[in-house]
Amino acid sequence: AVDTNNSRPSSNGMLAAQAAGTAAVAGLDWEDLESVTNAAAAITSQGPIDLIVATDCIYSDPNGTVPSSCGFVAAVRALAMPGHTRVLTSFEARSDDLRQALLSAAADVDGDGGCEVQRLEADVLPEAYRTQHIELYELLLR
């Protein structure tokens, strides 16, 4: 999902979003670089994106293998503007392999030194959204 609202932690540390703005949802096949490039150009032609929310984009396939996440991180880089776009991603914590796939992809992505990955603890979320089996991360683009 792409949201042009500017969501930041509020004074109490919880994630909060402004009420005004527009939002768009776009499905991306990050294994298809040309498709990602075209979609990113169309979406960002309307201005920089403030917030990208990606869920369950890091996963194990049916045979238990964790595919490379480099395409996912490259798609995020194509859409996001360093220093402007906030990127949040979450996934169900089924294994340490998922976490490692995200960290490795973030370190290896082409661009200006990849991106840093920070885990956001459950206490930054409203209480109704807190859960132990879902991990939330922020990708900080460089």
Helices and strands as residue ranges (DSSP letters): E 2-3, E 8-9, E 15-16, E 23-24, H 33-44, E 51-55, H 70-79, E 86-92, H 96-108, E 115-120, G 122-124, G 127-129, E 134-141
